[in-house]
Amino acid sequence: MNIFISFQLGEVQVSNLTILVLVFFSSFTFIAVGISSYKLYKSLINDDDEK
């Protein structure tokens, strides 16, 4: 049984493993940017309260 299914994207054949790796790295990057932006926003608000 072949668990690796390939998808046809135009003329390129991409396996589901490649798509899963891309989704993992994309979601990791999205979460990292979200956390960084939240911390930056939170530090800007905390600086305004101290002054």
C-alpha positions in Angstrom: 0.0 0.0 0.0 1.4 3.3 -1.1 0.7 6.0 1.6 2.4 8.8 -0.4 -0.2 10.3 -2.7 1.0 12.8 -5.3 -1.0 15.8 -6.3 -0.8 17.4 -9.8 -0.2 21.1 -9.6 -0.1 22.2 -13.2 2.8 20.3 -14.7 4.5 19.6 -11.3 3.7 16.5 -9.3 4.0 17.1 -5.5 3.8 14.3 -2.9 1.6 14.7 0.2 4.7 14.6 2.4 6.1 17.7 0.7 2.7 19.5 1.2 2.7 18.5 4.9 6.2 19.8 5.4 5.3 23.1 3.7 2.2 23.4 5.9 4.2 22.7 9.0 6.8 25.4 8.3 4.2 27.9 7.1 2.2 27.5 10.3 5.3 27.6 12.5 6.4 30.9 10.8 2.8 32.3 11.1 2.7 31.4 14.8 6.2 32.8 15.5 5.4 36.1 13.8 2.1 36.3 15.7 3.8 35.8 19.0 6.5 38.3 18.2 4.0 40.9 17.1 1.9 40.3 20.2 5.0 40.8 22.4 5.9 44.0 20.6 2.4 45.4 20.9 2.3 44.5 24.6 5.7 46.2 25.2 4.5 49.3 23.5 1.4 49.5 25.7 3.4 48.8 28.8 5.8 51.6 28.0 2.9 54.1 27.6 1.5 53.1 31.0 4.8 53.8 32.8 5.3 57.3 31.6 
